[in-house]
Amino acid sequence: MDFALPADLTAYLAELDAFIAAEIAPLQAADDNERFFDHRREWARTDFENGGLPRHEWEALLREATIRADKAGHWRFSAPKKYGGKDGANLWMAVIRDHFARKGLGLHNDLQNEHSIVGNFPFVAMFEHFGTEAQKQEFILGGFARERITAFGLTEPNHGSDATFMETRAVRETRDGVPGWLINGEKMWTTGMHVATHVATFCRTSGADGSARGITCLLVPSNTPGVKIEEYLWTFNMPTDHPRVSFTNVWVPETVALGPPEGGLSLAQSFVHQNRIRQAASSLGAATFCLEESVRYARERKPFGEPLAKNQAIQFPLVELATQCEMLRLLIYKTAWEMDRLPHEALEHELSDKISMCNYWANRLVCEAADRAMQVHGGIGYSRHKPFEHIFRHHRRYRITEGSEEIQMRKVAAYLFGFIGPKKALYKKD
């Protein structure tokens, strides 16, 4: 059993670091771009007079960074080679995400927009496994060309984790001889809708509330009559691009359906697995950053003439964080490695519990690490002169948004007690 990272992966991390030093760090330092990373000046990113949306200058800077990364062959790393990517494995993506977040905040790894030199594209896997050939060309290649941007419409005002009880309905309706769907309902937290060309809208098309069957994913063009952004929801961490969107008598042709009719929930599950393991790795890296900064400060700070680092009240909480980071890193890397060894469609039934373990624990750990970093740093840690409050505000949402930690713990319990997963056969007579 070999726990060493592959040599070519280690070499790629060095290549990425060199690219960041040569291209991204100078871009961050150019003109007045550092204002976007000054934690005291949140309004630099946020247009408070325009619904709290990201400012155009901020999004333009992110786009320029990704253009440079794409030109260098890094941005599409996780995508299949036929789409210009490198078939990047889940293990590699997890290691890269951990590595970047461990460096701290910056243009190389901005947390607010899930921006990274190596992009995260869970939609690519979704279209690759469930889309028609025409949809793959339109939404995967069109997405990389920035001609297609797809928002994700699953959560609703009255339904979050209980997605099978969604109230958005689509009924069959033919117009001018063209068969299609008529949609009515609302969605919440439809991230990126301010720039989206389409929204993947999950609707109940048959079956009873609570049934996993009967949900269909429809790719609704965002300019379709009846689609309306009702409000942008201001969050703990700004800017916001998370609106409530209404669908009032929205008609679309049946050709916009993605994946098998009535089987849309499997698409949503496909989306979350890759997202959860990569986001867990980012939380782990951010937790490690908070830990290492706290250790450094505790050695430098000398109240009463002695370094803080000599006090067990400082040492022991950081020891516990360090231990948890080490254990979690092994679990995340092992789980990502196992994901690479399984067919994509098998993840939900064979490995979903481990993915949930990684995600909910990493998101809890980074909040603890950021809070402890504030405490170790004292007043300056609480202030916006340090990045810890920003890290806490950003990562706190993931204890809810990637599937709440309670829902993920319920998934783990279902595996543990054999209600689903590999152990189910052991208890089939019960």
NORSULHU-V358293 format. One record per run of one state. SS is the DSSP state (A for helix, B for strand, O for the rest). FROM is the first residue (numbers start at 1). TO is the last residue. Records with the same first field share a line. If there is no record, write none. Layout:
SS=FROM-TO + FROM-TO
This chain:
O=1-6 + 30-32 + 38-41 + 45-45 + 48-52 + 55-55 + 72-80 + 84-89 + 103-106 + 110-121 + 131-132 + 145-149 + 154-155 + 157-158 + 160-162 + 166-168 + 176-177 + 192-197 + 205-214 + 222-226 + 233-241 + 259-262 + 301-302 + 306-307 + 311-311 + 342-343 + 351-351 + 378-378 + 383-387 + 397-397 + 402-404 + 417-421 + 428-430
A=7-29 + 33-37 + 42-44 + 56-71 + 81-83 + 90-102 + 107-109 + 122-130 + 133-144 + 163-165 + 254-256 + 264-300 + 303-305 + 308-310 + 312-341 + 344-350 + 352-377 + 379-382 + 388-396 + 398-401 + 405-416 + 422-427
B=46-47 + 53-54 + 150-153 + 156-156 + 159-159 + 169-175 + 178-191 + 198-204 + 215-221 + 227-232 + 242-253 + 257-258 + 263-263
